[in-house]
């Protein structure tokens, strides 16, 4: 039985960002996911402080770890993302 390299595995992913609340921010982040073949299952933004950082949670459909790592690196480079983004692999079925 061959063990797959981590970059080849597919999983659902949970992301939590602290992002500036202003028009176009979600578009930048979701665009990076799309460019890396990652489909978004759900997005939650709590709070509303225009121009300030607010929590942004994104759950993805199944995606390759290598694609997720590339996307996360590009998202970290955005000036609208503050602090270190959190990523957690989620085991189980696709969200309904």
Order of alpha helices (4+ residues) and beta strands (2+ residues): beta-alpha-beta-beta-beta-alpha-beta
